[in-house]
Amino acid sequence: MAVYKIFPEKDATLYEQYPNMNTGLDQILEASSYYILGSKYNSRYLMQFSTTEIQDTINNIVTGTWDAYLKNYSATAEGLSKNTNLYFHTVSGSWNMGTGRFSNSPQVTDGCSWNFRTESGSGTWVSEGGDTYPTPVYSQSFSYTNPIDVNVKVTDTITSWYNGSVPNDGFLVRLTSSVEDANSLNVQPIFKNFSIDTNTIYPPYLEIKWDDYTFSTGSSTNTILDTPQSFISVYNNVGKYYPDSVSRFRISAIPKYPDRVFKTSSLYTTNYYLPESQSLYAIKDSKTNEFVVDFDSTYTRISSDQDSSYFDIHMNGLEPERYYTILIKSVIDGTTKVWDEDIMFKVVNG
């Protein structure tokens, strides 16, 4: 797939309520504003990705123009208004993840906190709660009726880290200043998102996307599928794949009710191409039915060569020891059809 995932190398939450406490090993990242015993406190979180992995991905895997998206799944969200925003800043200054957890007693202070970048008593932030560059700043709006997972385009920052124009010290995620400074019990939004240390299948990641679509069938005499009433399958699916592999899935497409013509061979021996530029794939977790790669009219278009229609999947972006299901979507004769034919595969640990 033209989607490559990079997982964080470190993350942590900064709590104003406990200004020296480190939470580098917590399973939750929190951006919140709340009252405790009449006092107002805020929390923000940090997340950093490897510069080497970013550069290697763009130099050796990506082809053509790319974009980058920050993804972070929600564990819980409370106190959202009709329009609550999270802001994503580029961090200025290195920081240590540390080995603390919110539940530790006594508190662990060997890493970043609300007051310190490196550890308690050393490497003070210029501004409490984390230092950031003034630009770029990204935002995403949430509400009680909308999805609460983070999905924000951060291409400009990744470009600056890739070319070295800005040091890569990660992202800082926070509520807007007007919410953090609000003196009202009615304004207490709480975002709790999964961290890299989660024991679930929902770690945060950076998603690099690019368009790898081609439609070049060469001398093939196969025709393009012209009816949504068709059988779709992947004929070279071996069922199990290793995380470091890049696998090409080839599609078999034939009409359910082929035209009646006089032939000396079976009507089902001809493989059809899916319509050019109008066919997409998606991948969902077979157990949870959640999309891990959704249909995208730019980044998951199905290509074709002389042999068949096909698409490539970089298995590194899929959690190992999980089963996944492939779905195919196409617009044929004015009808949009989605095929969910239990085309499954598993990513296994090497």
Phi and psi in degrees as a GROMACS rama.xvg file:
@    title "Ramachandran Plot"
@    xaxis  label "Phi"
@    yaxis  label "Psi"
@TYPE xy
-85.0051  43.9618  ALA-2
-137.893  121.23  VAL-3
-124.913  131.031  TYR-4
-106.525  135.391  LYS-5
-119.562  125.979  ILE-6
-93.8348  151.247  PHE-7
-62.8775  151.013  PRO-8
-92.5679  -17.9939  GLU-9
-164.076  155.052  LYS-10
-159.623  162.411  ASP-11
-170.991  155.139  ALA-12
-103.389  142.569  THR-13
-108.406  122.9  LEU-14
-110.924  120.197  TYR-15
-63.3038  -33.2031  GLU-16
-64.0788  -32.8468  GLN-17
-125.252  78.8283  TYR-18
-66.0503  -14.1596  PRO-19
-110.993  -0.50764  ASN-20
-81.5576  135.315  MET-21
-101.443  142.906  ASN-22
-133.322  36.2169  THR-23
-61.8558  -22.7608  GLY-24
-106.558  8.88807  LEU-25
-66.2226  150.33  ASP-26
-81.9088  -8.12654  GLN-27
-122.129  140.374  ILE-28
-110.104  133.557  LEU-29
-127.242  130.652  GLU-30
-123.175  104.965  ALA-31
-146.273  166.135  SER-32
-141.714  122.837  SER-33
-153.562  164.59  TYR-34
-109.773  137.908  TYR-35
-131.661  117.251  ILE-36
52.1983  42.0029  LEU-37
84.1016  -2.16357  GLY-38
-108.073  142.641  SER-39
-93.6909  134.012  LYS-40
-135.6  154.21  TYR-41
-125.721  160.067  ASN-42
-136.036  149.619  SER-43
-138.353  163.937  ARG-44
-135.849  154.4  TYR-45
-110.956  150.382  LEU-46
-153.086  131.815  MET-47
-133.808  141.613  GLN-48
-116.347  151.905  PHE-49
-67.3781  125.721  SER-50
-62.2971  -41.0997  THR-51
-60.8504  -42.1203  THR-52
-69.5926  -37.0301  GLU-53
-61.7284  -47.8149  ILE-54
-65.4175  -41.5973  GLN-55
-64.2932  -40.6853  ASP-56
-62.1728  -47.7258  THR-57
-70.436  -36.8734  ILE-58
-77.0988  -35.9301  ASN-59
-117.764  -10.4678  ASN-60
-119.092  -47.088  ILE-61
-69.6456  141.476  VAL-62
-123.997  123.604  THR-63
85.2891  -163.645  GLY-64
-70.6707  139.674  THR-65
-132.785  162.386  TRP-66
-133.761  159.245  ASP-67
-126.59  138.517  ALA-68
-129.864  137.16  TYR-69
-92.9871  123.204  LEU-70
-116.792  135.316  LYS-71
-151.262  116.776  ASN-72
-80.8346  144.352  TYR-73
-85.9865  135.601  SER-74
-89.0356  -50.5806  ALA-75
-150.211  155.601  THR-76
-142.785  130.104  ALA-77
-133.19  156.805  GLU-78
69.4967  23.0108  GLY-79
-76.8773  140.369  LEU-80
-92.148  -167.36  SER-81
-63.9752  -26.4726  LYS-82
-151.307  98.4174  ASN-83
-116.912  130.328  THR-84
-109.161  142.576  ASN-85
-106.096  142.425  LEU-86
-115.057  143.445  TYR-87
-122.887  111.799  PHE-88
-108.963  156.24  HIS-89
-88.5375  122.973  THR-90
-72.2586  141.986  VAL-91
-114.542  106.72  SER-92
117.2  135.654  GLY-93
-72.5293  157.694  SER-94
-150.057  155.472  TRP-95
-102.621  138.64  ASN-96
-69.6795  -42.6093  MET-97
79.4036  179.801  GLY-98
-125.933  21.5199  THR-99
-88.4212  163.529  GLY-100
-133.785  152.648  ARG-101
-57.6273  -34.2825  PHE-102
-82.4239  -5.38053  SER-103
-63.7616  136.895  ASN-104
-140.682  113.403  SER-105
-71.5258  166.797  PRO-106
-61.9627  144.972  GLN-107
-93.2282  135.629  VAL-108
-129.159  26.5495  THR-109
-89.8747  13.6308  ASP-110
-149.328  -164.399  GLY-111
-62.1713  152.718  CYS-112
-153.315  -175.775  SER-113
-59.176  -34.4835  TRP-114
-94.2927  -28.8023  ASN-115
-127.827  146.841  PHE-116
-83.1824  -37.5704  ARG-117
-108.428  -51.032  THR-118
-166.945  166.5  GLU-119
-58.8802  124.946  SER-120
90.1005  -0.749649  GLY-121
-143.561  136.372  SER-122
70.226  58.5433  GLY-123
-66.9797  136.537  THR-124
-62.9323  143.522  TRP-125
-63.526  -43.5569  VAL-126
-114.612  126.581  SER-127
-55.9331  138.753  GLU-128
90.6642  6.39056  GLY-129
110.263  138.621  GLY-130
-98.6845  139.837  ASP-131
-139.839  160.048  THR-132
-76.1557  150.709  TYR-133
-66.3917  -28.9822  PRO-134
-143.678  156.154  THR-135
-79.7978  157.902  PRO-136
-126.328  128.096  VAL-137
-108.989  156.263  TYR-138
-142.752  155.235  SER-139
-138.388  135.382  GLN-140
-97.0793  137.959  SER-141
-128.3  157.478  PHE-142
-154.743  173.289  SER-143
-68.4263  -9.78747  TYR-144
-108.379  -7.8697  THR-145
-107.984  163.271  ASN-146
-57.1246  145.493  PRO-147
-113.138  11.0219  ILE-148
-82.3246  143.176  ASP-149
-75.5855  130.215  VAL-150
-152.073  92.3263  ASN-151
-130.101  137.259  VAL-152
-77.053  125.073  LYS-153
-129.585  33.617  VAL-154
-57.9847  -41.553  THR-155
-60.5898  -43.6853  ASP-156
-67.8129  -43.0109  THR-157
-63.5545  -36.9932  ILE-158
-61.3675  -42.6062  THR-159
-67.4367  -35.4333  SER-160
-70.3608  -38.6389  TRP-161
-63.4675  -45.7257  TYR-162
-89.8417  -1.00429  ASN-163
80.6024  9.91727  GLY-164
-72.2098  -22.364  SER-165
-135.661  133.586  VAL-166
-61.2271  142.491  PRO-167
-87.8726  99.9841  ASN-168
-116.398  14.4175  ASP-169
90.7761  -168.351  GLY-170
-110.393  149.56  PHE-171
-116.784  129.162  LEU-172
-111.825  129.581  VAL-173
-152.437  165.833  ARG-174
-78.8776  162.188  LEU-175
-64.2724  152.032  THR-176
-58.1006  -35.3546  SER-177
-64.2996  -30.9594  SER-178
-79.353  -45.533  VAL-179
-60.1489  -33.0978  GLU-180
-93.3967  -3.43592  ASP-181
-64.5541  134.419  ALA-182
-104.757  68.0109  ASN-183
-150.874  131.197  SER-184
-66.7413  -16.3094  LEU-185
-82.0423  -6.799  ASN-186
-116.838  89.3567  VAL-187
-141.893  63.4193  GLN-188
-72.7171  140.524  PRO-189
-132.025  115.066  ILE-190
-108.19  121.195  PHE-191
-120.241  112.073  LYS-192
-114.339  156.321  ASN-193
-72.6074  141.266  PHE-194
-98.315  179.617  SER-195
-65.4159  -19.9937  ILE-196
-91.5112  10.4241  ASP-197
-63.4255  147.395  THR-198
-94.7495  14.183  ASN-199
-101.5  -174.288  THR-200
-93.728  19.6598  ILE-201
-119.538  47.1129  TYR-202
-69.0208  154.604  PRO-203
-70.8897  161.087  PRO-204
-160.947  162.084  TYR-205
-101.674  127.915  LEU-206
-110.288  114.813  GLU-207
-95.8742  123.565  ILE-208
-120.744  141.273  LYS-209
-149.688  163.905  TRP-210
-96.0261  108.041  ASP-211
-105.315  20.1097  ASP-212
-71.2361  134.799  TYR-213
-141.498  149.895  THR-214
-136.514  93.3894  PHE-215
-140.256  95.6847  SER-216
-91.8471  0.719668  THR-217
57.114  -130.471  GLY-218
-92.3169  9.07905  SER-219
-61.7065  140.445  SER-220
-100.313  3.32913  THR-221
-64.9397  147.888  ASN-222
-102.371  171.674  THR-223
-90.0239  136.129  ILE-224
-57.6992  129.895  LEU-225
-121.944  13.7929  ASP-226
-140.808  135.11  THR-227
-71.4192  -15.007  PRO-228
-81.6136  83.766  GLN-229
-145.053  161.474  SER-230
-98.0408  131.983  PHE-231
-126.038  134.628  ILE-232
-152.557  170.246  SER-233
-110.594  114.669  VAL-234
-87.9574  -8.04147  TYR-235
-118.3  23.0704  ASN-236
-73.5008  115.041  ASN-237
-87.5473  -8.31551  VAL-238
95.6509  -37.298  GLY-239
-130.595  137.894  LYS-240
-139.168  150.22  TYR-241
-91.7674  151.654  TYR-242
-58.3325  -29.2086  PRO-243
-88.1228  1.5686  ASP-244
-87.3279  155.008  SER-245
-119.821  116.48  VAL-246
-117.374  137.608  SER-247
-99.3732  120.722  ARG-248
-99.9775  122.474  PHE-249
-102.769  134.902  ARG-250
-100.124  133.004  ILE-251
-102.47  124.726  SER-252
-133.261  123.997  ALA-253
-142.375  146.547  ILE-254
-70.61  145.194  PRO-255
-67.2716  -34.8768  LYS-256
-126.474  78.7893  TYR-257
-65.5513  154.216  PRO-258
-59.6214  142.167  ASP-259
-80.7578  114.199  ARG-260
-137.889  159.642  VAL-261
-82.7758  117.279  PHE-262
-140.38  154.849  LYS-263
-94.61  -2.26049  THR-264
-126.868  167.384  SER-265
-64.3463  142.506  SER-266
-69.1363  -15.9873  LEU-267
-96.2284  10.8056  TYR-268
-88.794  -11.1241  THR-269
-92.7403  126.801  THR-270
-93.2853  134.136  ASN-271
-99.9234  150.89  TYR-272
-83.9125  145.4  TYR-273
-75.6123  151.407  LEU-274
-54.6915  138.761  PRO-275
-63.6299  131.167  GLU-276
65.8629  0.435372  SER-277
-120.565  14.4492  GLN-278
-122.802  133.533  SER-279
-131.028  160.652  LEU-280
-123.517  160.669  TYR-281
-145.352  160.724  ALA-282
-131.741  129.765  ILE-283
-124.334  153.036  LYS-284
-68.261  123.729  ASP-285
-65.6369  -26.5843  SER-286
-86.0413  -44.1235  LYS-287
-93.0418  -15.2023  THR-288
64.9491  16.1007  ASN-289
-88.0345  141.03  GLU-290
-75.6716  125.507  PHE-291
-96.189  -24.9495  VAL-292
-135.604  112.531  VAL-293
-88.5865  163.157  ASP-294
-57.7333  132.972  PHE-295
-142.557  121.912  ASP-296
-68.9943  -10.4077  SER-297
-105.882  -45.4168  THR-298
-101.823  -10.1696  TYR-299
-125.902  33.7047  THR-300
-70.3052  144.011  ARG-301
-88.4389  127.662  ILE-302
-89.1741  172.801  SER-303
-145.155  142.419  SER-304
-129.423  -164.001  ASP-305
-63.8678  -25.5424  GLN-306
-88.7409  -42.1226  ASP-307
-175.436  176.117  SER-308
-75.8402  148.791  SER-309
-159.68  167.78  TYR-310
-151.445  155.708  PHE-311
-108.561  142.894  ASP-312
-124.194  125.569  ILE-313
-86.4312  109.403  HIS-314
-70.3153  -13.6359  MET-315
-63.0279  -24.5197  ASN-316
-83.8659  2.29023  GLY-317
-112.825  137.628  LEU-318
-63.1447  130.294  GLU-319
-69.7286  160.761  PRO-320
61.3874  34.4689  GLU-321
-129.04  150.266  ARG-322
-95.6885  142.576  TYR-323
-129.017  150.363  TYR-324
-119.078  134.055  THR-325
-95.1306  133.088  ILE-326
-117.172  146.546  LEU-327
-120.257  137.549  ILE-328
-131.413  136.969  LYS-329
-151.561  153.543  SER-330
-104.873  115.032  VAL-331
-129.267  122.825  ILE-332
52.705  40.6099  ASP-333
81.3466  -1.99186  GLY-334
-108.414  131.159  THR-335
-91.8968  120.731  THR-336
-123.078  135.818  LYS-337
-114.26  126.521  VAL-338
-103.259  119.91  TRP-339
-119.291  89.4751  ASP-340
-107.138  25.6537  GLU-341
56.1258  41.1267  ASP-342
-82.389  101.071  ILE-343
-116.639  152.776  MET-344
-150.144  165.838  PHE-345
-127.415  139.103  LYS-346
-96.3763  125.263  VAL-347
-117.741  149.376  VAL-348
-67.6616  140.644  ASN-349
